[in-house]
Amino acid sequence: MLRNILFLFLCLSLSLSPSAQTEPRIQLRLAGNKRKHYEGRVEVYYNGEWGTVCDDDFSINAAHVVCRELGYVEAVSWSHSSKYGGGEGRIWLDNVHCTGRERSLADCPSNGFGVSDCRHTEDVGVLCSQKRIPGFKFISTVNNDVESVNVRVEDVRIRAISSHRKRIPISEGFVEVKDGGKWRQICDEDWTEMNSRVVCGMYGFPGEKGFKTKIYKMLSMRRKKNYWGFSVNCTGNEAHLSNCRLGRAIELKGNGTCAGGMPAVVSCVPGRAFAPSHSAGFLKAYRQEQPLVRLRGGANVGEGRVEVLKNGEWGTVCDDNWNLKAATVVCRELGFGSAKEALTGARLGQGMGPVHMNEVECSGFEKSLTECFFNKDALGCSHEEDAAVKCNVPAMGFQSRLRLSGGRNPSEGRVEVLAEKNGSLVWGTVCSENWGIVEAMVVCKQLGLGYASHAFQETWYWPGDVSADDVVMSGVRCSGTEMTLAQCLHHGKHLSCPKGGGRFAAGVSCSETAPDLVLNAQLVEQTTYLEDRPMYALQCAHEESCLSSTANSADHSSYRRLLRFSSQIHNNGLSDFRPKASPHAWIWHECHRHYHSMEVFTHYDLMTLNGTKVAEGHKASFCLEDTECDEGVRKRFVCANFGEQGISVGCWDTYRHDIDCQWIDVTDVKPGDYVLQIVINPNYEVAESDYTNNVMKCNCRYDGYRIWTYNCHTGGSRSSDTEDAFPGLRTNQLYHR
């Protein structure tokens, strides 16, 4: 017994000996098929070889340790079963048990290095927070000639020289990294164009260009330098400098200069929407004429669902294999920087029409997404798999000139703008006369708060800054394409606001999501027909103004000719479509015995080919309800028994051709060729992520007895050449608000 105790004591002593406690020298990196630069497969460099970590017993505590060791504040989540693709080589760690307080993954108990019964189908991945650890100090624990270690610094910046400081955006200057709490320059000895490309992409610029070396060399000679000890080795495809490989250690000579070099400099080419300016304003919003690729449904500049033009028709991209490389090609093509996120699963709403591309594979250097390899066969891909992107955009200082004041949370409040008054900049309010949801959308976009959910013309319940009560902007009119409120039409210095500011100042409430209503154009085309109906059977419809004005003097036994059709309105957005007015304000119609929750929900018009209206229908909201839903989506809104009204995400509201007012009265229309136009939510009463798809048009031929309807399509679904034949179809600017 004593012998056994002595043996155990000896073993315990050996396990606690200094030699046994020597910390294994490891380095970590995030690799694999990534959709964000701060996520990926966990890879460990040990004993001169890179390997992976098995997901057995891995936990969020272990993920925290990994992320902190990489310089991030914390982990957001972790993933099992090789979400980021299977790695290669050894599986270094298995059955890792961390408390979350360890300084390194090597400190966590495990089976031991190289002891594993796993396969690479079990490789673990992590998603870290974007925030870097302040004062994080990069320490390489492997040989410096191993250039497969990621760059690890707190922050990266472009420091402009004094003559460029007033430019917006800053697109040229010295590259500096923050390491150990101090800003340091990078020696340009091993600096390449690919490194510049990555830094420019991080800051929202699609490309890099040359600069005047002589000026920067002179400036660098005058200043005391504080170099970072390593070079950087980028391929040009990285989304962030932290994804580049660490280069060799730089030998710093004498007073801290690098041999025969100077600090690295980048000069970036801004996209056309972000041309450098000495003022914070812009002359106009940027509109590209006819791109092959576009973004739709995004709340902020540089984000949205990816759509591609093929054979004159816009379609979406399936998210199979969708990654940062492909997303970055899209972003650079559209004049933004590299992609900060490649989104899958219709995260920015579902598109319509065909799915043009599937299994996209890009090298990262293509000029357009259309140059990448892809599978033309998108069978099995639905719009639930639509790919989207969030791009890096230049820092324009938009948010510093606008603020929300007095709201219950940061996403709502009275709108206050910074304006010049008597030679100085002062905060003031915006006149709320004619203030609407489109103007509110621009405010929320400028502040990076998503979509507008409401626009307010009275804000007395939001006590703002007393010193900012004066009106400094009036007559605001926005199209919705503007990046700032200052880009919208407004009165300028000559203000006109009869009601004044104070309680009548403009306000907004912003939301991260919004609905998106889209009309089924194919159903309209398939269900159009004519019906002659006697006036005595149209009394309720007549009371609700669903007939043309000549019906007012028509004989009780006469007939009206009605152009009838069904309309099916889908909510493809990310939040429910709800009426603007609350139930107590809905209007009861005794004849039809139902509530109208919106004064006008849809406009039906018949027009000549040059746009002159010859007949109109007007569809108040008979009721908004979930008639049918996608598989797996539960109906939530129903009109029966005075129920709640709305259209859920993934559901549609169908107005059948045989119900009252689902028509246009064409009794007085002469035979000829016409255009049938339907507009949903025509007065922009309810916020949507995309208004361009709220209008639908068809060609019609009427011979006096029959009608043919063909070529029905939704706004934004065809090329501009096609839509030029239909004035107003591209922008949905059909009615003057």
C-alpha positions in Angstrom: 0.0 0.0 0.0 2.8 2.4 1.0 4.7 1.5 -2.2 1.6 2.4 -4.3 1.2 5.8 -2.5 4.9 6.6 -3.1 4.5 5.6 -6.8 1.5 8.0 -7.2 3.4 10.8 -5.4 6.3 10.3 -7.8 4.0 10.5 -10.8 2.3 13.6 -9.5 5.7 15.3 -8.9 6.8 14.5 -12.5 3.5 15.9 -13.9 4.0 19.2 -12.0 7.7 19.5 -12.8 8.8 22.7 -14.7 9.8 20.7 -17.8 6.3 19.1 -17.9 4.6 22.5 -17.5 6.4 24.1 -20.5 3.7 25.6 -22.6 3.6 24.1 -26.1 4.4 26.8 -28.7 1.4 27.2 -30.9 0.0 29.8 -33.3 -3.7 30.0 -34.4 -5.4 31.1 -37.6 -8.9 31.1 -39.2 -9.1 29.4 -42.5 -11.5 27.8 -44.9 -14.6 28.9 -46.9 -15.5 32.1 -45.1 -18.3 34.6 -45.4 -16.8 37.0 -42.9 -13.1 37.8 -42.3 -13.4 37.2 -38.6 -14.7 33.6 -38.9 -13.3 30.3 -40.1 -11.9 26.9 -39.4 -9.6 26.9 -36.4 -6.1 25.9 -37.4 -3.1 25.3 -35.1 0.5 25.6 -36.0 2.5 23.2 -33.8 5.8 21.4 -34.2 6.4 23.0 -37.6 3.1 21.9 -39.1 -0.5 23.4 -39.5 -3.4 21.2 -38.3 -7.0 21.4 -37.2 -9.1 21.0 -34.0 -11.8 18.3 -33.6 -15.3 19.5 -32.6 -15.6 16.7 -29.9 -16.3 18.4 -26.5 -15.6 21.9 -28.0 -17.6 24.7 -26.4 -18.2 28.4 -26.5 -15.6 28.7 -23.7 -13.0 27.2 -26.0 -14.2 29.6 -28.8 -13.6 32.6 -26.5 -10.1 31.4 -25.9 -9.4 31.0 -29.6 -10.8 34.5 -30.5 -8.9 36.2 -27.7 -5.7 34.5 -28.7 -6.3 35.9 -32.2 -6.8 39.4 -30.8 -10.7 39.6 -30.9 -12.6 40.6 -27.7 -14.8 37.4 -27.7 -16.4 34.7 -29.7 -20.0 35.1 -31.0 -20.5 31.4 -31.8 -18.7 28.2 -32.9 -19.6 25.5 -35.4 -19.1 21.8 -35.7 -18.8 19.3 -38.6 -16.4 21.3 -40.8 -18.8 24.2 -41.6 -15.9 26.0 -43.2 -14.7 23.0 -45.1 -12.4 20.2 -44.0 -8.8 21.0 -43.4 -5.6 19.1 -44.3 -2.8 17.5 -42.4 -2.8 16.6 -38.7 -5.8 17.0 -36.3 -3.7 18.4 -33.5 -6.3 18.7 -30.7 -9.3 16.6 -29.7 -11.7 16.6 -26.7 -10.6 20.2 -25.8 -12.0 21.3 -22.4 -11.7 25.1 -21.7 -13.0 27.1 -18.8 -12.8 30.3 -21.0 -10.1 31.9 -18.8 -7.1 30.3 -20.4 -4.6 32.5 -22.2 -4.0 30.0 -25.0 -5.8 27.0 -26.5 -2.7 25.1 -25.6 -3.5 25.7 -21.9 -6.9 23.9 -22.2 -6.9 20.2 -21.2 -7.2 17.8 -24.2 -6.1 14.4 -25.3 -2.7 15.9 -26.1 -1.2 17.1 -29.3 -1.8 14.7 -32.2 -3.9 12.3 -30.2 -7.3 12.1 -32.0 -9.8 9.7 -33.4 -11.5 12.3 -35.6 -11.7 13.0 -39.3 -11.5 16.4 -41.1 -15.3 16.2 -41.4 -15.3 17.1 -37.7 -13.1 20.2 -37.9 -14.3 23.0 -35.6 -14.9 26.6 -36.6 -15.5 29.9 -34.8 -17.2 33.2 -35.4 -15.5 36.0 -33.5 -16.7 39.5 -32.7 -15.4 42.2 -35.0 -14.0 44.2 -32.1 -10.3 43.9 -31.5 -8.7 43.8 -28.0 -7.4 47.3 -27.1 -3.6 47.1 -26.6 -3.4 43.6 -28.0 0.2 42.8 -28.6 1.1 40.4 -31.4 3.7 37.9 -30.3 4.9 35.3 -32.8 5.5 32.0 -31.1 6.8 30.3 -34.2 9.8 30.9 -36.5 9.5 34.3 -38.3 10.1 32.7 -41.6 6.8 30.9 -41.4 4.7 33.2 -43.6 1.5 31.4 -43.0 0.7 33.2 -39.7 -2.0 35.8 -40.0 -1.2 39.5 -39.4 -2.5 40.4 -35.9 -2.9 44.1 -34.9 -5.6 46.1 -33.1 -6.4 48.4 -36.0 -5.3 49.7 -39.4 -5.6 53.2 -40.8 -4.6 55.4 -43.8 -3.0 58.6 -42.3 -3.4 61.4 -44.8 -0.7 64.1 -45.2 -1.7 67.6 -44.2 -2.6 68.7 -47.8 -5.1 65.8 -48.1 -6.7 66.0 -44.6 -9.7 68.0 -45.8 -10.6 65.6 -48.6 -13.6 63.4 -48.1 -13.0 60.5 -48.3 -9.4 60.0 -47.3 -8.1 57.8 -50.1 -4.3 58.3 -49.8 -1.7 58.3 -47.1 0.7 56.3 -45.0 -0.4 52.8 -43.9 -0.3 52.5 -40.1 -1.1 49.6 -37.8 -2.0 49.8 -34.1 0.0 47.3 -32.1 0.4 47.2 -28.4 -1.7 50.4 -28.1 0.7 52.4 -30.4 0.4 53.4 -34.1 3.3 52.1 -36.1 4.3 52.4 -39.8 5.0 49.5 -42.0 8.4 49.4 -43.8 7.8 49.5 -47.6 10.7 47.3 -48.3 8.5 44.3 -49.0 5.3 46.2 -49.7 3.4 45.2 -52.8 0.4 46.3 -54.9 -1.5 43.4 -53.5 -1.0 44.7 -50.0 -2.3 48.1 -51.2 -5.3 46.4 -52.9 -6.3 44.8 -49.6 -6.0 48.1 -47.6 -7.9 50.0 -50.2 -10.7 47.4 -50.2 -10.9 47.5 -46.4 -11.6 51.3 -46.6 -14.3 51.0 -49.3 -12.2 51.6 -52.4 -12.4 49.3 -55.5 -8.8 49.7 -56.5 -5.4 51.2 -56.0 -3.2 53.6 -58.1 0.2 55.2 -58.1 1.3 58.2 -56.0 4.0 60.8 -56.0 6.8 59.0 -54.1 9.0 62.0 -53.8 6.6 63.9 -51.6 6.2 61.0 -49.2 9.9 60.3 -49.1 10.6 64.0 -48.1 7.9 63.9 -45.4 9.1 60.6 -44.0 12.6 62.0 -43.6 11.4 64.8 -41.5 9.4 62.7 -39.0 10.4 60.3 -36.3 9.3 56.9 -37.3 8.0 54.0 -35.2 8.1 50.9 -37.4 6.2 47.7 -36.9 8.6 44.8 -36.8 7.2 42.7 -39.6 6.4 42.9 -43.3 3.0 41.9 -44.8 2.3 39.3 -47.5 -1.1 39.6 -49.1 -2.4 37.8 -52.1 -4.9 40.6 -52.9 -8.0 38.6 -52.2 -8.1 39.1 -48.5 -11.1 41.0 -47.1 -9.0 42.5 -44.3 -5.3 43.0 -43.5 -5.7 40.5 -40.6 -6.3 37.8 -43.2 -2.9 38.4 -44.9 0.1 36.3 -44.0 2.8 37.7 -41.8 5.9 38.4 -43.8 9.5 38.3 -42.6 10.8 40.2 -39.6 12.1 43.6 -40.7 15.6 44.5 -39.6 15.4 48.0 -38.1 18.6 50.0 -38.4 19.9 52.9 -36.4 17.2 55.3 -35.5 14.4 52.9 -36.4 14.5 53.2 -40.1 14.1 50.2 -42.4 17.0 49.5 -44.7 16.7 51.4 -47.9 13.0 52.0 -47.4 10.4 54.4 -46.1 6.9 53.9 -44.6 4.4 52.1 -46.9 1.9 54.4 -48.7 -1.4 53.6 -50.4 -3.3 55.6 -52.9 -6.8 54.3 -53.6 -9.3 54.9 -56.4 -12.8 55.8 -55.1 -15.9 54.6 -56.8 -17.8 57.2 -58.8 -20.3 57.6 -56.0 -17.6 58.7 -53.6 -15.4 61.1 -55.6 -13.2 63.2 -53.2 -14.7 66.5 -52.2 -13.7 69.4 -50.0 -17.2 69.6 -48.7 -19.4 67.1 -46.9 -22.2 67.5 -49.5 -22.6 66.0 -53.0 -24.1 67.5 -56.1 -26.3 64.5 -56.9 -27.0 60.9 -56.0 -25.1 58.4 -58.1 -27.1 56.4 -60.7 -25.4 53.9 -62.9 -26.9 53.7 -66.4 -27.1 50.0 -67.2 -25.0 47.7 -65.0 -24.9 43.9 -65.4 -25.0 43.5 -61.6 -27.0 45.4 -59.0 -27.9 45.3 -55.3 -31.5 45.3 -54.1 -33.3 45.3 -50.8 -30.4 46.6 -48.6 -31.0 49.2 -46.0 -27.6 50.9 -46.2 -25.3 52.0 -49.0 -23.2 49.1 -50.3 -25.4 46.2 -49.2 -28.2 44.2 -50.8 -29.4 41.1 -52.6 -27.2 40.4 -55.6 -29.1 40.5 -59.0 -27.7 39.8 -62.4 -29.0 40.9 -65.9 -29.3 38.2 -68.4 -31.2 38.3 -71.8 -32.8 41.5 -70.7 -34.2 40.1 -67.5 -32.9 40.6 -63.9 -32.5 37.4 -61.8 -30.8 36.4 -58.5 -27.8 34.3 -57.5 -28.1 31.0 -55.6 -26.1 30.9 -52.4 -24.5 27.5 -53.0 -20.7 28.0 -52.5 -21.3 31.8 -52.1 -18.2 33.2 -50.3 -16.2 36.4 -49.6 -14.2 36.1 -52.9 -17.4 36.2 -55.1 -19.0 38.9 -52.8 -15.8 41.0 -53.1 -16.0 40.8 -57.0 -19.5 42.2 -56.8 -18.6 45.0 -54.4 -15.6 46.2 -56.4 -17.6 46.0 -59.6 -20.2 48.4 -58.1 -17.6 50.9 -56.9 -17.3 49.8 -53.3 -14.4 48.1 -51.5 -14.0 44.5 -50.5 -16.9 42.6 -49.1 -17.2 42.5 -45.3 -19.8 39.9 -45.4 -21.2 37.3 -47.9 -24.8 36.7 -46.9 -26.8 33.5 -47.7 -30.4 32.3 -47.2 -32.1 35.5 -48.6 -30.9 37.4 -45.5 -31.7 40.7 -47.4 -35.1 39.5 -48.7 -36.2 37.3 -51.6 -35.9 38.4 -55.2 -38.2 37.5 -58.1 -37.9 36.1 -61.6 -35.3 33.5 -62.5 -32.2 32.4 -60.6 -29.5 33.1 -63.1 -26.3 31.8 -61.4 -25.5 28.9 -59.1 -22.3 27.6 -57.5 -20.4 30.7 -58.4 -16.6 30.4 -58.2 -14.4 33.5 -58.5 -10.7 34.0 -58.4 -11.3 37.4 -56.8 -9.7 39.4 -59.6 -12.6 39.4 -62.1 -13.9 42.7 -63.3 -17.5 41.5 -63.0 -19.4 38.6 -61.4 -20.5 37.6 -64.8 -16.9 36.6 -65.6 -16.7 34.1 -62.8 -17.3 30.4 -63.3 -20.9 29.3 -62.4 -23.4 26.6 -63.0 -26.2 27.7 -65.3 -28.4 24.9 -63.9 -30.1 26.4 -60.9 -32.6 23.5 -60.4 -33.4 23.1 -56.8 -32.5 26.7 -56.0 -35.4 28.8 -54.8 -35.5 32.5 -53.8 -35.1 31.3 -50.2 -31.4 30.8 -51.1 -30.8 34.3 -52.7 -27.2 35.5 -52.1 -26.5 39.0 -50.8 -23.5 41.1 -49.8 -22.4 43.8 -47.4 -19.5 45.9 -48.8 -17.0 48.1 -47.2 -17.8 51.7 -48.1 -15.6 54.8 -47.6 -15.9 56.9 -44.4 -17.8 59.9 -45.7 -18.6 61.5 -42.3 -22.4 61.3 -43.1 -23.4 60.4 -39.6 -21.7 63.4 -38.0 -24.0 65.8 -39.8 -27.3 64.3 -38.6 -28.7 63.0 -35.3 -31.9 61.7 -33.7 -32.8 63.4 -30.5 -35.3 62.7 -27.7 -36.4 59.2 -28.7 -36.9 56.2 -26.4 -34.0 54.4 -28.1 -31.1 55.3 -30.5 -33.2 54.3 -33.5 -35.9 57.0 -33.1 -36.3 60.6 -32.4 -36.6 64.2 -33.8 -34.4 64.7 -36.8 -31.7 67.3 -36.2 -29.2 68.4 -38.8 -25.9 70.4 -38.7 -26.2 73.4 -40.9 -24.3 76.6 -41.5 -25.9 79.7 -40.0 -24.2 83.2 -39.8 -20.9 81.7 -40.7 -20.9 78.9 -38.0 -22.3 75.4 -37.8 -25.4 74.9 -35.7 -27.8 72.1 -35.0 -31.4 72.6 -35.9 -34.6 70.8 -36.9 -36.3 69.9 -40.2 -39.6 71.3 -41.2 -42.2 68.4 -41.2 -44.5 69.7 -43.9 -44.9 67.0 -46.5 -42.4 64.9 -44.6 -42.9 61.3 -45.5 -41.6 57.8 -45.4 -39.2 58.2 -48.3 -37.5 61.1 -46.6 -37.4 59.1 -43.3 -35.7 56.2 -45.3 -32.9 58.5 -46.3 -32.3 59.6 -42.7 -32.2 56.1 -41.4 -29.8 55.1 -44.2 -27.5 58.1 -43.5 -27.3 57.1 -39.9 -26.7 53.4 -40.6 -29.9 52.5 -38.7 -31.6 50.4 -41.4 -35.0 51.2 -42.9 -37.5 53.7 -41.7 -40.6 52.2 -40.1 -42.4 55.5 -39.5 -42.2 59.2 -40.5 -43.5 61.7 -38.0 -44.8 65.2 -38.7 -45.3 66.0 -35.0 -42.6 65.3 -32.4 -43.8 67.2 -29.3 -43.5 64.0 -27.3 -39.8 63.8 -28.0 -38.1 66.7 -26.2 -34.9 67.3 -28.2 -32.0 69.6 -27.5 -33.5 73.1 -26.7 -30.6 74.8 -28.5 -31.6 72.9 -31.7 -35.2 73.9 -31.8 -34.9 76.3 -34.8 -35.8 75.0 -38.3 -32.7 74.9 -40.5 -34.1 72.8 -43.4 -37.4 72.9 -45.1 -39.2 71.7 -48.3 -37.3 68.4 -48.2 -38.1 66.0 -51.1 -36.3 62.8 -51.6 -36.4 60.2 -54.3 -34.9 57.5 -52.0 -31.6 57.0 -53.9 -29.8 59.7 -51.9 -27.1 58.8 -49.5 -27.7 61.9 -47.3 -30.6 64.2 -46.5 -28.5 67.1 -47.9 -28.7 65.4 -51.3 -32.5 65.7 -51.4 -34.2 68.7 -52.9 -34.9 71.3 -50.2 -35.3 75.1 -49.9 -31.7 75.9 -49.1 -31.0 79.1 -47.2 -34.4 80.6 -47.9 -36.5 78.6 -45.4 -40.3 78.3 -45.7 -42.1 76.5 -42.9 -45.4 78.2 -42.0 -46.1 75.9 -39.1 -42.6 76.4 -37.8 -40.6 73.8 -35.9 -41.0 72.9 -32.3 -43.8 70.3 -32.0 -44.0 70.2 -35.8 -40.4 69.2 -36.4 -39.8 66.0 -38.5 -39.1 62.8 -36.8 -38.3 59.1 -37.7 -38.3 55.7 -36.3 -35.8 53.2 -37.8 -35.9 49.4 -38.0 -33.3 46.8 -39.1 -35.9 45.1 -41.3 -38.8 46.0 -43.6 -41.5 44.3 -45.7 -41.3 44.1 -49.5 -44.5 43.7 -51.4 -44.3 42.2 -54.9 -47.2 41.6 -57.3 -47.5 38.3 -59.2 -47.4 39.6 -62.8 -48.0 36.2 -64.3 -51.3 35.8 -62.4 -52.6 39.1 -63.6 -51.9 38.1 -67.2 -53.5 34.7 -66.8 -56.8 36.0 -65.2 -57.7 39.1 -67.2 -61.1 39.1 -68.8 -64.1 41.4 -69.6 -67.5 41.2 -67.8 -70.7 43.2 -68.5 -72.5 43.7 -65.2 -75.8 45.5 -64.6 -75.8 48.7 -62.4 -78.3 47.2 -60.0 -75.7 44.6 -59.0 -73.0 47.3 -58.5 -74.6 49.4 -55.8 -72.0 48.7 -53.1 -69.1 49.2 -55.5 -70.7 52.5 -56.7 -70.9 53.7 -53.1 -67.2 53.0 -52.7 -66.3 54.9 -55.9 -65.1 51.8 -57.8 -66.8 52.8 -61.1 -66.0 55.6 -63.5 -67.7 59.0 -63.1 -70.2 58.3 -65.9 -71.8 55.7 -63.7 -73.2 58.5 -61.6 -75.8 59.3 -64.3 -76.2 55.8 -65.6 -79.6 54.1 -65.7 -80.3 51.5 -63.0 -80.8 48.8 -65.6 -77.8 49.7 -67.8 -74.6 47.7 -67.9 -71.0 48.6 -67.0 -68.1 46.9 -68.8 -65.5 45.8 -66.3 -61.9 44.7 -66.9 -61.4 42.0 -64.2 -58.3 40.2 -63.0 -56.9 38.6 -59.9 -54.0 40.1 -58.0 -51.7 38.2 -55.7 -49.4 40.3 -53.5 -46.4 38.6 -51.9 -44.4 39.8 -48.9 -40.8 38.9 -49.9 -39.3 41.2 -47.2 -37.9 40.5 -43.7 -40.8 41.9 -41.6 -44.6 41.9 -41.7 -46.5 44.4 -43.8 -48.9 46.2 -41.4 -51.4 49.0 -42.1 -50.1 52.5 -41.2 -53.3 53.3 -39.2 -54.1 51.4 -36.0 -57.4 49.5 -35.8 -59.3 52.2 -34.0 -58.8 54.4 -37.1 -59.9 51.9 -39.7 -63.1 52.8 -41.7 -66.1 50.6 -41.6 -68.0 50.1 -44.8 -71.6 49.0 -44.1 -72.5 47.9 -47.6 -69.6 45.3 -47.8 -69.5 44.9 -44.0 -65.8 45.1 -43.7 -63.1 47.5 -42.4 -60.7 49.4 -44.8 -57.4 49.5 -43.0 -55.7 51.7 -45.6 -57.4 54.6 -47.5 -55.7 53.5 -50.7 -53.8 50.2 -51.0 -53.7 49.7 -54.8 -54.2 51.8 -57.9 -55.5 50.2 -61.1 -55.1 52.3 -64.3 -55.6 51.8 -68.0 -53.4 54.2 -70.1 -52.6 54.9 -73.7 -49.1 54.0 -74.9 -48.0 57.6 -74.3 -49.1 57.5 -70.6 -52.4 59.2 -70.7 -54.9 57.7 -68.3 -58.2 56.6 -70.0 -59.8 54.6 -67.1 -59.0 53.9 -63.5 -59.9 51.7 -60.7 -59.0 52.3 -57.1 -58.7 49.6 -54.6 -59.0 50.5 -51.0 -57.6 47.8 -48.7 -60.6 45.4 -48.7 -58.6 43.6 -46.0 -55.0 42.6 -45.6 -54.7 39.0 -44.7 -52.5 35.9 -45.2 -54.5 34.1 -48.0 -51.7 31.5 -48.5 -48.2 31.0 -47.2 -45.0 29.2 -48.2 -44.5 25.8 -46.8 -43.6 25.9 -43.1 -45.0 29.5 -42.6 -48.1 29.8 -40.4 -50.9 32.3 -41.3 -51.1 35.0 -38.7 -53.4 37.7 -40.2 -57.1 37.1 -41.0 -59.9 39.6 -41.6 -62.8 37.4 -40.3 -64.3 38.5 -36.9 -62.5 41.8 -37.1 -59.1 40.1 -36.8 -55.7 41.7 -37.2 -54.7 42.8 -40.7 -51.4 42.5 -42.4 -49.3 40.2 -44.7 -46.7 38.0 -43.0 -43.2 37.4 -44.4 -43.5 34.5 -46.8 -47.2 34.9 -47.3 -49.4 36.5 -49.9 -52.8 38.2 -50.0 -54.9 37.3 -53.0 -57.7 39.5 -54.3 -59.7 37.2 -56.6 -61.1 38.5 -59.9 -64.7 37.9 -58.8 -64.8 40.3 -55.8 -66.1 43.8 -55.8 -63.8 46.6 -57.0 -61.2 44.1 -58.4 -61.6 45.7 -61.8 -61.2 48.8 -64.0 -64.4 50.3 -65.4 -63.7 50.4 -69.2 -67.3 51.2 -70.3 -66.2 54.4 -72.0 -62.9 53.1 -73.4 -62.6 53.0 -77.2 -60.9 50.0 -79.0 -57.2 50.2 -79.3 -53.8 49.4 -77.7 -53.3 50.3 -74.0 -51.1 49.7 -70.9 -52.6 48.2 -67.8 -50.8 49.5 -64.7 -51.1 48.3 -61.1 -49.4 50.0 -58.2 -49.3 48.7 -54.7 -48.9 51.0 -51.7 -48.9 54.0 -54.2 -48.7 56.7 -51.6 -45.8 55.1 -49.8 -47.9 55.0 -46.6 -46.0 51.9 -45.3 -42.2 51.5 -45.4 -40.8 48.9 -47.7 -37.2 47.8 -48.5 -37.8 48.3 -52.2 -40.5 50.4 -53.9 -39.3 49.8 -57.5 -41.1 46.4 -57.6 -44.4 47.9 -56.4 -45.5 48.7 -59.9 -46.6 46.2 -62.6 -47.5 46.9 -66.3 -49.0 44.9 -69.1 -49.7 45.6 -72.8 -53.4 45.4 -73.7 -55.3 45.2 -76.9 -59.0 45.9 -76.8 -61.2 45.4 -80.0 -64.5 46.5 -78.4 -65.5 42.9 -77.5 -62.5 41.1 -76.2 -59.2 42.0 -74.5 -55.8 40.5 -74.8 -53.2 41.1 -72.0 -49.6 40.2 -72.6 -46.0 41.1 -71.6 -46.9 41.7 -67.9 -43.9 42.4 -65.8 -42.9 44.0 -62.5 -40.9 47.2 -62.2 -37.2 46.5 -62.0 -37.5 43.0 -63.5 -36.3 44.0 -67.0 -33.4 45.9 -68.5 -33.7 49.6 -68.8 -34.1 49.3 -72.6 -37.3 47.3 -72.0 -38.6 49.5 -69.3 -38.0 52.7 -71.2 -41.2 51.8 -73.1 -43.1 52.2 -69.8 -42.4 55.7 -68.4 -42.1 55.7 -64.6 -41.7 51.9 -64.3 -38.0 52.0 -63.3 -38.4 54.5 -60.5 -42.0 54.1 -59.5 -42.2 58.0 -59.4 -45.8 57.8 -60.6 -47.6 60.1 -58.3 -46.7 63.5 -56.8 -46.9 63.2 -53.1 
